[in-house]
Amino acid sequence: MAPLKILQVCALDTTAETMLQPLLLALQNAGHDVGIACADTGASVKLAAKGFRMHDIPIERRIDWTSNWRTIQEITRILKEDGYDAVHVHTPVAAALGRVAAKRAGTKHIVYTAHGFYFHEKMGRVTYQLTYSVEKWLARFATDYLLLQSEEDYQLAQRKRFKANTRLMHLGNGIDLTRFYPRPREAGAPFTFLFIGRIVEEKGILELLDAFEDVVYRHPEARLVIAGEMMASERDQTTKHLFLRRIREIPNVDYLGFVEDVPSLFQQVDAFVLPSHREGVPRSIIEAMASAKPVIATNIRGCREEVVEGKTGYLVEVRDIAKLAKRMNTLVEQPDRANEMGRNGFDRAMKHFNEADVIKRQLDLFSAM
């Protein structure tokens, strides 16, 4: 098939840079003309330097009808004026607005990658039903191909008939496995936990600090390293202030802010912890496993598709601080078991989470259009 002109839509340019760039480069190398519509927060200049056509469009990450309608109009204009053949949308609000715009513009191919449906089991019933209904309506009437990273989401979309099976794909998730490698820690080094993620309530960061307070009380040498941004654009500013207060109160907590060299960071720690309330299929867990680190995560969609309970790490319930602390203490007290879990996780990452496979599935889809 002839190369396509494809517009990728996501909320922030940092998402395009950190999450989507391998796919974007692969599409570009395959001969497709790739544009990106997102809010410019500073990363757009680097993407433009790689040959991507950048469209700076402020996209609210929440429902704001006035702003959302302006975004729809702007994306519609770009799709029409620049003659895009396909639009590929990501991130919840941007994906919804982008698909409405694509329908208005008459774009031939509309592709949505659900990195994790916004509705999830921990939501209240009314909120769940509302977001579920919106996702299903958009899937049926404003989406040609629905790609799902989560196996659970894929099974739900099949069962609830979001699309015909020929228009559904279990995409999976993966990383560049060549960038990560296992390396034993120095003998006698203090046992160190790592958290990577945004500093917001839904990532479980406050529960992690409470749990680590118990760990460091029992094991004064234990350490916790936290890497992640506190963005001014986040709706959740309360958690940021609580977080900054708590890390001053609890010993042995190192907050690094944003870290670019993640592979090296994993070589400096012994275990990874992600006590999120909601996830898609988190790359950070795959990165931890590819670095041969045991993982403690919450028993939620995505995380439980990656972590094998008792074999590659542990799963705990959301907000269960006591169980989280118990599992963290177990790893400190049983380093041989932690190392065995890390090796099992490494084998699992090598077998199931190769980014090259995920990219190929998408390239094949666009090539068939």
C-alpha positions as CSV (number, residue, x, y, z in Angstrom):
1,M,0.0,0.0,0.0
2,A,1.0,3.6,-0.5
3,P,2.5,5.5,2.4
4,L,0.0,7.3,4.6
5,K,-0.2,10.7,6.1
6,I,-0.8,10.0,9.8
7,L,-1.7,12.4,12.6
8,Q,-0.8,11.2,16.1
9,V,-2.9,12.9,18.8
10,C,-2.0,12.9,22.6
11,A,-2.3,15.4,25.4
12,L,1.4,16.4,25.9
13,D,4.5,16.4,23.8
14,T,6.3,14.6,26.6
15,T,4.0,11.7,26.0
16,A,4.9,11.6,22.4
17,E,8.6,11.8,23.3
18,T,8.7,9.3,26.1
19,M,6.0,6.8,25.2
20,L,5.2,7.0,21.5
21,Q,8.6,8.0,19.9
22,P,9.7,4.4,19.0
23,L,6.4,3.9,17.1
24,L,6.6,7.3,15.4
25,L,10.1,6.7,14.2
26,A,9.2,3.2,12.9
27,L,6.2,4.7,11.0
28,Q,8.5,7.4,9.6
29,N,11.2,4.8,8.6
30,A,8.4,2.8,6.8
31,G,7.8,5.8,4.6
32,H,4.7,7.3,6.3
33,D,4.4,11.1,6.8
34,V,3.9,11.6,10.6
35,G,2.4,14.6,12.3
36,I,1.8,15.1,16.0
37,A,-1.0,17.2,17.6
38,C,-0.4,17.9,21.3
39,A,0.3,20.6,23.8
40,D,3.9,22.0,23.6
41,T,5.6,21.8,27.0
42,G,9.1,22.0,25.6
43,A,9.7,18.6,24.0
44,S,8.2,19.5,20.7
45,V,11.3,21.1,19.4
46,K,13.2,17.8,19.8
47,L,10.5,15.9,17.9
48,A,10.4,18.5,15.2
49,A,14.2,18.1,14.7
50,K,13.5,14.5,13.9
51,G,11.2,15.4,11.0
52,F,7.8,15.2,12.7
53,R,5.3,17.9,11.8
54,M,4.3,19.4,15.1
55,H,0.9,21.0,15.8
56,D,0.7,22.8,19.1
57,I,-2.8,22.3,20.4
58,P,-3.6,22.9,24.1
59,I,-5.5,19.8,25.2
60,E,-7.1,19.8,28.6
61,R,-6.6,16.6,30.5
62,R,-10.1,17.0,32.1
63,I,-13.6,17.8,30.9
64,D,-13.9,21.5,30.1
65,W,-16.6,22.0,27.5
66,T,-15.4,25.3,26.2
67,S,-11.7,24.3,25.9
68,N,-12.6,20.8,24.6
69,W,-14.8,22.2,21.8
70,R,-11.9,24.6,20.7
71,T,-9.6,21.6,20.6
72,I,-12.1,19.6,18.5
73,Q,-12.4,22.5,16.1
74,E,-8.6,22.9,15.8
75,I,-7.9,19.2,15.2
76,T,-10.7,19.2,12.6
77,R,-9.1,22.1,10.8
78,I,-5.7,20.5,10.8
79,L,-7.0,17.2,9.5
80,K,-8.8,18.9,6.7
81,E,-6.2,21.5,5.7
82,D,-3.2,19.1,5.9
83,G,-5.0,16.2,4.3
84,Y,-4.3,13.4,6.7
85,D,-5.3,9.9,5.7
86,A,-5.4,8.5,9.2
87,V,-5.5,9.7,12.8
88,H,-4.1,7.7,15.7
89,V,-5.2,8.8,19.1
90,H,-3.8,8.2,22.6
91,T,-4.5,9.3,26.3
92,P,-8.2,9.4,27.4
93,V,-9.4,13.0,26.8
94,A,-7.1,13.6,23.8
95,A,-8.4,10.3,22.3
96,A,-12.0,11.3,22.7
97,L,-11.6,14.8,21.3
98,G,-9.4,13.5,18.5
99,R,-11.9,10.9,17.3
100,V,-14.8,13.4,17.3
101,A,-12.7,15.8,15.3
102,A,-11.7,13.0,12.9
103,K,-15.4,12.1,12.3
104,R,-16.2,15.7,11.6
105,A,-13.3,16.0,9.2
106,G,-14.2,12.8,7.4
107,T,-10.8,11.2,8.0
108,K,-10.6,7.8,6.4
109,H,-8.9,5.8,9.1
110,I,-9.4,6.4,12.9
111,V,-7.2,4.3,15.2
112,Y,-7.4,4.4,19.0
113,T,-4.8,2.8,21.2
114,A,-6.3,2.3,24.7
115,H,-3.3,2.3,27.0
116,G,-5.8,1.4,29.7
117,F,-9.5,2.2,29.5
118,Y,-10.3,5.1,31.8
119,F,-13.0,3.2,33.6
120,H,-11.7,0.6,36.1
121,E,-12.9,-1.6,38.9
122,K,-12.0,0.8,41.7
123,M,-14.3,3.5,40.4
124,G,-17.7,4.3,41.9
125,R,-20.6,2.7,40.1
126,V,-22.0,5.9,38.6
127,T,-18.6,7.2,37.4
128,Y,-17.8,3.8,36.0
129,Q,-21.0,3.5,34.0
130,L,-20.6,7.0,32.6
131,T,-17.1,6.5,31.4
132,Y,-17.8,3.0,30.2
133,S,-20.7,4.3,28.1
134,V,-18.6,7.0,26.6
135,E,-15.8,4.7,25.7
136,K,-18.2,2.1,24.2
137,W,-20.1,4.8,22.1
138,L,-16.8,6.2,20.8
139,A,-15.5,2.8,20.0
140,R,-18.6,1.9,18.0
141,F,-19.2,5.1,16.1
142,A,-16.0,7.0,16.0
143,T,-13.3,4.4,15.8
144,D,-12.2,2.1,12.9
145,Y,-9.6,0.1,14.8
146,L,-9.4,-0.3,18.6
147,L,-6.0,-1.4,19.9
148,L,-5.8,-2.5,23.5
149,Q,-2.6,-2.8,25.5
150,S,-4.3,-4.7,28.3
151,E,-5.5,-8.3,27.9
152,E,-8.3,-7.6,30.4
153,D,-9.5,-4.6,28.3
154,Y,-9.3,-6.6,25.2
155,Q,-11.4,-9.4,26.6
156,L,-14.0,-6.9,27.9
157,A,-14.1,-5.1,24.5
158,Q,-14.8,-8.5,22.9
159,R,-17.4,-9.6,25.4
160,K,-19.2,-6.3,25.4
161,R,-19.0,-6.0,21.6
162,F,-17.2,-2.6,21.5
163,K,-16.2,-3.5,17.9
164,A,-16.3,-6.4,15.5
165,N,-13.5,-8.8,16.4
166,T,-11.8,-8.0,13.1
167,R,-11.4,-4.4,14.3
168,L,-10.1,-5.2,17.7
169,M,-6.4,-6.0,18.5
170,H,-4.7,-7.0,21.7
171,L,-1.6,-4.9,21.2
172,G,0.2,-5.5,24.5
173,N,3.1,-3.4,25.7
174,G,6.8,-3.6,25.7
175,I,10.1,-1.8,26.0
176,D,13.5,-1.7,24.2
177,L,14.9,-4.7,26.0
178,T,18.5,-3.9,24.8
179,R,18.6,-0.8,27.0
180,F,18.0,-2.8,30.3
181,Y,20.2,-5.5,31.8
182,P,20.6,-7.3,35.1
183,R,23.5,-6.4,37.3
184,P,24.0,-7.7,40.9
185,R,24.2,-5.0,43.6
186,E,27.2,-4.6,45.8
187,A,27.5,-6.9,48.8
188,G,26.6,-5.1,51.9
189,A,24.8,-2.2,50.2
190,P,21.6,-1.1,51.9
191,F,18.4,-2.6,50.5
192,T,16.9,0.1,48.2
193,F,13.4,0.4,46.8
194,L,12.5,2.4,43.7
195,F,9.3,4.2,42.7
196,I,9.0,5.8,39.3
197,G,5.8,7.8,38.4
198,R,4.0,11.1,38.6
199,I,3.6,12.5,42.1
200,V,-0.2,12.2,42.3
201,E,-2.6,10.4,44.6
202,E,-3.6,7.8,42.1
203,K,-0.1,6.5,41.9
204,G,-0.3,5.5,45.5
205,I,2.7,7.6,46.5
206,L,1.4,8.5,49.9
207,E,0.6,4.9,50.8
208,L,4.1,4.0,49.7
209,L,5.6,6.6,52.1
210,D,3.5,5.3,55.0
211,A,4.5,1.7,54.2
212,F,8.2,2.7,54.0
213,E,8.0,4.5,57.3
214,D,7.3,1.0,58.8
215,V,10.1,-0.6,56.8
216,V,12.7,1.9,57.9
217,Y,11.6,1.6,61.5
218,R,12.3,-2.2,61.3
219,H,15.3,-1.9,59.0
220,P,17.0,1.5,59.6
221,E,19.4,0.9,56.8
222,A,16.7,0.5,54.1
223,R,16.3,3.3,51.5
224,L,13.6,4.5,49.1
225,V,14.4,6.3,45.9
226,I,11.5,8.2,44.2
227,A,11.8,9.5,40.6
228,G,9.0,11.4,39.0
229,E,7.7,14.8,38.1
230,M,5.5,17.2,40.0
231,M,3.9,19.1,37.1
232,A,2.2,22.4,37.7
233,S,-0.5,21.3,35.2
234,E,-1.6,18.4,37.4
235,R,-5.0,18.8,38.9
236,D,-3.8,17.1,42.1
237,Q,-1.7,19.7,43.8
238,T,-2.7,18.6,47.3
239,T,-0.8,15.3,47.1
240,K,2.3,17.2,46.0
241,H,2.3,19.3,49.2
242,L,1.6,16.3,51.4
243,F,4.4,14.4,49.6
244,L,7.0,17.2,50.2
245,R,6.1,17.3,53.9
246,R,6.3,13.5,54.3
247,I,9.7,13.0,52.7
248,R,11.1,15.5,55.2
249,E,9.6,13.5,58.0
250,I,10.7,10.0,57.0
251,P,14.4,9.1,57.0
252,N,16.3,7.6,54.0
253,V,13.9,8.9,51.3
254,D,15.7,10.3,48.2
255,Y,13.5,12.3,45.8
256,L,15.3,12.8,42.4
257,G,12.6,14.5,40.4
258,F,12.5,13.5,36.7
259,V,15.2,11.1,35.7
260,E,16.1,10.5,32.1
261,D,18.6,7.6,32.4
262,V,16.2,5.1,33.8
263,P,18.3,2.0,33.0
264,S,21.1,3.2,35.1
265,L,18.8,4.1,37.9
266,F,17.5,0.5,38.1
267,Q,21.1,-0.7,38.6
268,Q,21.3,1.3,41.8
269,V,18.3,-0.4,43.5
270,D,17.1,-3.8,44.7
271,A,13.3,-3.7,44.1
272,F,10.6,-1.7,42.4
273,V,7.3,-0.7,44.0
274,L,4.2,0.7,42.2
275,P,1.2,0.9,44.5
276,S,-1.1,2.6,41.8
277,H,-4.8,2.9,42.1
278,R,-5.2,2.7,38.3
279,E,-2.9,1.7,35.4
280,G,-2.9,0.6,31.8
281,V,0.0,-1.8,31.3
282,P,2.8,0.1,33.0
283,R,6.2,0.2,31.2
284,S,7.9,0.8,34.5
285,I,7.1,-2.7,35.7
286,I,8.5,-4.1,32.5
287,E,11.7,-2.0,32.9
288,A,12.1,-3.3,36.4
289,M,11.7,-6.9,35.3
290,A,14.1,-6.4,32.4
291,S,16.6,-5.2,35.1
292,A,16.0,-8.3,37.1
293,K,14.3,-6.5,40.0
294,P,11.4,-8.0,42.0
295,V,8.2,-5.9,41.8
296,I,5.6,-5.1,44.4
297,A,2.5,-3.7,42.7
298,T,-1.2,-3.4,43.3
299,N,-3.7,-6.1,42.2
300,I,-5.2,-4.0,39.4
301,R,-5.6,-4.3,35.6
302,G,-2.3,-4.1,33.9
303,C,-0.1,-4.8,36.9
304,R,-1.5,-8.2,37.5
305,E,-0.9,-9.0,33.8
306,E,2.8,-8.3,34.3
307,V,3.6,-9.5,37.9
308,V,3.2,-13.2,38.7
309,E,2.3,-13.4,42.4
310,G,5.1,-15.1,44.4
311,K,7.2,-15.7,41.4
312,T,8.3,-12.3,40.0
313,G,7.1,-10.2,42.9
314,Y,4.0,-9.5,45.0
315,L,0.5,-8.1,44.4
316,V,-1.2,-6.1,47.2
317,E,-4.7,-4.5,47.3
318,V,-5.0,-0.8,46.6
319,R,-4.4,1.3,49.7
320,D,-3.5,-1.7,51.8
321,I,-0.6,0.0,53.6
322,A,-0.1,-2.9,56.1
323,K,0.3,-5.5,53.4
324,L,2.5,-3.3,51.3
325,A,4.8,-2.7,54.2
326,K,4.8,-6.5,55.0
327,R,5.8,-7.4,51.4
328,M,8.5,-4.7,51.4
329,N,9.9,-6.0,54.7
330,T,9.9,-9.6,53.3
331,L,12.2,-8.5,50.5
332,V,14.6,-6.8,52.8
333,E,14.7,-9.8,55.1
334,Q,14.9,-12.4,52.3
335,P,17.4,-11.0,49.7
336,D,18.0,-14.4,48.1
337,R,14.2,-14.7,47.5
338,A,14.2,-11.1,46.1
339,N,17.1,-12.1,43.7
340,E,15.2,-15.2,42.6
341,M,12.1,-13.2,41.8
342,G,14.2,-10.7,39.9
343,R,15.6,-13.5,37.7
344,N,12.1,-14.8,37.1
345,G,10.9,-11.4,36.1
346,F,13.9,-11.0,33.7
347,D,12.9,-14.2,31.9
348,R,9.3,-13.1,31.7
349,A,10.2,-9.7,30.3
350,M,12.4,-11.2,27.6
351,K,9.6,-13.6,26.6
352,H,6.5,-11.4,26.7
353,F,7.3,-7.7,26.6
354,N,9.5,-6.8,23.6
355,E,8.6,-3.4,22.2
356,A,9.6,-4.5,18.7
357,D,6.7,-7.0,18.6
358,V,4.2,-4.2,19.6
359,I,5.5,-1.9,17.0
360,K,5.4,-4.5,14.3
361,R,1.7,-5.1,15.0
362,Q,0.9,-1.5,14.4
363,L,3.1,-1.2,11.3
364,D,1.3,-4.1,9.8
365,L,-2.1,-2.5,10.5
366,F,-1.2,0.8,8.9
367,S,0.4,-1.0,5.9
368,A,-2.8,-2.9,5.3
369,M,-4.9,0.3,5.1
